[in-house]
Amino acid sequence: MILMGDFNFHIDDASDKKAEEFSKLIESVNLTQLVNNSTHMNGHILDLIITHKKEQIVSSLKVDDCDISDHSCIHFDLNLQKPKAEKKKVTYRKTRKINSDTLRKLIVDSNVTEKVSSKETVHDKVEIFNETVEAVLDLLAPVKTKNVPIRPNSHWYTDELRTLKQERRCAERKWRKSRLEIHRQIYVYAKNKVNDMLVKTVQQLQLILWRQDR
């Protein structure tokens, strides 16, 4: 876990009561603040890098002046390695490019109706139907295989968030097609709902992970 940003506390000022309370707070939950040099042009430490005491994930931290801001730039290395994604083999057919007229003609030419009628049991009828249609598909869209990475499930990506994102995409498509102000407002409302839910779910996950680390 790593928390960083402009916390607007003068951490270096021993007389700053709010900064002292904040320092005690992060200390009480086994967190540590790593920036020791001034990060602001007025000479205070406002921008913080906070990690768990047990984790040694930040190294080579340095503070440099920044010409375009009154805050300094904080550079550091993260001692983390992204695990290699596992892969799985999938099979598929490219059916979208199949011409419907060609498909219809090949099915008719396959005499599938006569083949099905010649069978007595339901099982045999279904089997010959599937075999015939599959043979047609093999001509138009042969089975292909490829390896795809297995994406780990994100714990914060809930069903509720997924539904809200679908509603947002639908609202966006409708607005971009009509360009009506009412549709733009509906889209903005849907977008804000997604953003609010995203912040909420990530915060809940962070709280769970923090409790597990205590």
C-alpha positions as CSV (number, residue, x, y, z in Angstrom):
1,M,0.0,0.0,0.0
2,I,1.2,3.5,-0.8
3,L,-0.5,6.8,-0.1
4,M,0.8,10.0,-1.7
5,G,-0.2,13.5,-2.4
6,D,-0.5,17.1,-1.0
7,F,-1.8,16.5,2.5
8,N,-1.4,20.2,3.4
9,F,0.0,19.5,6.8
10,H,3.3,21.1,7.9
11,I,4.7,17.8,9.0
12,D,8.1,19.3,9.8
13,D,6.6,22.0,12.1
14,A,6.7,20.7,15.7
15,S,4.3,23.4,16.8
16,D,1.6,22.5,14.2
17,K,-1.0,20.6,16.3
18,K,-2.9,19.2,13.3
19,A,0.3,17.9,11.8
20,E,1.2,16.3,15.1
21,E,-2.3,14.6,15.3
22,F,-1.9,13.4,11.8
23,S,1.5,11.9,12.5
24,K,0.2,10.1,15.5
25,L,-2.8,8.8,13.5
26,I,-0.7,7.2,10.8
27,E,1.7,5.9,13.5
28,S,-1.2,4.2,15.3
29,V,-2.1,2.2,12.2
30,N,1.5,1.0,11.5
31,L,2.1,3.5,8.7
32,T,5.2,5.6,8.1
33,Q,5.9,8.9,6.3
34,L,9.0,8.8,4.1
35,V,9.6,12.4,2.9
36,N,12.1,14.3,5.1
37,N,12.9,17.3,2.9
38,S,10.9,20.4,2.2
39,T,8.4,20.0,-0.7
40,H,7.1,23.6,-1.0
41,M,8.7,26.9,-1.9
42,N,7.9,28.2,1.6
43,G,10.0,25.6,3.2
44,H,7.6,23.0,4.6
45,I,6.9,19.3,4.0
46,L,3.4,19.2,2.5
47,D,3.7,16.4,0.0
48,L,3.9,13.0,1.7
49,I,4.7,9.4,0.7
50,I,3.1,7.0,3.2
51,T,3.6,3.2,3.3
52,H,3.1,0.4,5.7
53,K,6.0,-0.1,8.1
54,K,6.3,-3.7,7.2
55,E,6.7,-3.0,3.5
56,Q,10.0,-1.9,2.0
57,I,8.5,-0.9,-1.4
58,V,10.0,2.6,-1.7
59,S,13.7,3.4,-2.4
60,S,15.9,6.1,-3.8
61,L,13.5,8.8,-2.7
62,K,14.6,12.4,-3.6
63,V,13.0,15.8,-3.7
64,D,13.8,18.2,-6.6
65,D,12.7,21.7,-7.4
66,C,10.0,22.1,-10.0
67,D,10.1,25.3,-12.2
68,I,6.4,25.1,-13.1
69,S,4.9,24.7,-9.6
70,D,5.4,26.0,-6.1
71,H,5.6,22.3,-5.0
72,S,8.7,20.2,-5.6
73,C,8.9,16.9,-7.5
74,I,9.3,13.8,-5.5
75,H,11.1,10.9,-7.3
76,F,11.4,7.4,-6.0
77,D,11.6,3.8,-7.1
78,L,9.0,1.2,-6.4
79,N,10.4,-2.2,-5.4
80,L,7.5,-4.0,-7.0
81,Q,7.4,-6.5,-9.9
82,K,4.3,-7.0,-11.9
83,P,3.6,-10.8,-12.0
84,K,3.5,-12.4,-15.4
85,A,0.0,-13.0,-16.6
86,E,-0.9,-16.6,-17.0
87,K,-2.3,-17.6,-20.4
88,K,-5.0,-20.0,-21.5
89,K,-5.7,-21.4,-24.9
90,V,-9.1,-20.5,-26.4
91,T,-10.8,-21.6,-29.5
92,Y,-13.1,-19.4,-31.6
93,R,-14.6,-18.8,-35.0
94,K,-14.7,-15.5,-36.9
95,T,-18.4,-15.6,-37.6
96,R,-19.0,-11.9,-38.1
97,K,-17.7,-11.9,-41.6
98,I,-19.9,-14.8,-42.8
99,N,-22.1,-13.8,-45.7
100,S,-25.7,-14.8,-44.9
101,D,-26.5,-15.7,-48.5
102,T,-23.5,-18.0,-48.8
103,L,-24.3,-19.6,-45.4
104,R,-27.9,-20.2,-46.5
105,K,-26.8,-21.8,-49.8
106,L,-24.3,-24.1,-48.2
107,I,-26.9,-25.3,-45.7
108,V,-29.4,-26.0,-48.4
109,D,-26.8,-27.8,-50.5
110,S,-25.8,-29.9,-47.5
111,N,-29.2,-31.6,-47.7
112,V,-29.5,-31.2,-43.9
113,T,-33.3,-31.6,-44.0
114,E,-33.1,-35.0,-45.7
115,K,-30.3,-36.2,-43.4
116,V,-32.3,-35.3,-40.3
117,S,-35.5,-37.0,-41.8
118,S,-33.6,-40.2,-42.4
119,K,-32.8,-40.7,-38.7
120,E,-35.3,-42.3,-36.4
121,T,-34.3,-41.2,-32.9
122,V,-34.2,-37.6,-31.6
123,H,-30.6,-38.1,-30.5
124,D,-29.6,-39.2,-34.0
125,K,-31.5,-36.3,-35.6
126,V,-29.8,-33.8,-33.4
127,E,-26.4,-35.4,-33.9
128,I,-26.6,-35.3,-37.8
129,F,-27.9,-31.8,-37.7
130,N,-25.0,-30.6,-35.6
131,E,-22.5,-32.4,-37.7
132,T,-23.8,-31.0,-40.9
133,V,-24.0,-27.4,-39.7
134,E,-20.5,-27.7,-38.1
135,A,-19.1,-28.9,-41.5
136,V,-20.6,-25.8,-43.1
137,L,-19.1,-23.5,-40.5
138,D,-15.7,-25.2,-41.0
139,L,-15.8,-24.0,-44.6
140,L,-16.8,-20.4,-43.8
141,A,-15.3,-19.8,-40.4
142,P,-12.8,-22.6,-39.4
143,V,-12.0,-23.1,-35.8
144,K,-8.9,-21.2,-34.6
145,T,-6.9,-21.2,-31.4
146,K,-4.9,-18.6,-29.6
147,N,-3.3,-18.0,-26.2
148,V,-4.8,-15.1,-24.2
149,P,-3.7,-13.7,-20.9
150,I,-5.9,-14.5,-17.8
151,R,-6.9,-11.2,-16.3
152,P,-7.2,-11.3,-12.5
153,N,-10.5,-10.1,-11.1
154,S,-10.3,-6.7,-9.5
155,H,-12.0,-6.9,-6.1
156,W,-13.3,-3.3,-6.5
157,Y,-15.0,-4.0,-9.8
158,T,-18.4,-5.0,-8.4
159,D,-21.6,-6.0,-10.2
160,E,-23.2,-2.7,-9.2
161,L,-20.2,-0.7,-10.7
162,R,-20.4,-2.9,-13.9
163,T,-24.1,-2.1,-14.3
164,L,-23.5,1.7,-13.8
165,K,-20.7,1.6,-16.4
166,Q,-23.1,-0.1,-18.9
167,E,-25.7,2.6,-18.2
168,R,-23.0,5.3,-18.8
169,R,-22.0,3.8,-22.1
170,C,-25.6,3.6,-23.2
171,A,-26.2,7.3,-22.2
172,E,-23.0,8.4,-24.0
173,R,-23.9,6.7,-27.2
174,K,-27.4,8.2,-27.1
175,W,-26.0,11.7,-26.6
176,R,-23.3,11.4,-29.2
177,K,-26.0,10.3,-31.7
178,S,-28.6,12.9,-30.9
179,R,-26.5,15.8,-29.6
180,L,-29.5,17.0,-27.5
181,E,-28.8,18.9,-24.3
182,I,-31.1,16.6,-22.3
183,H,-29.2,13.6,-23.4
184,R,-25.9,15.3,-22.5
185,Q,-27.2,16.0,-19.0
186,I,-28.3,12.3,-18.6
187,Y,-24.9,11.2,-19.7
188,V,-23.1,13.6,-17.3
189,Y,-25.3,12.3,-14.5
190,A,-24.5,8.7,-15.4
191,K,-20.8,9.5,-15.6
192,N,-20.8,11.1,-12.1
193,K,-22.6,8.1,-10.6
194,V,-19.9,5.9,-12.0
195,N,-17.1,8.1,-10.6
196,D,-18.8,8.3,-7.2
197,M,-19.3,4.6,-7.0
198,L,-15.7,3.9,-8.1
199,V,-14.3,6.1,-5.3
200,K,-16.6,4.4,-2.8
201,T,-15.7,0.9,-3.8
202,V,-12.0,1.6,-3.8
203,Q,-12.2,3.2,-0.4
204,Q,-14.0,0.2,1.0
205,L,-11.4,-2.1,-0.4
206,Q,-8.6,0.0,1.0
207,L,-10.3,-0.1,4.4
208,I,-10.5,-3.9,4.2
209,L,-6.9,-4.3,3.2
210,W,-5.8,-1.9,5.9
211,R,-7.6,-3.9,8.6
212,Q,-6.0,-7.1,7.3
213,D,-2.5,-5.5,7.6
214,R,-3.0,-4.4,11.2
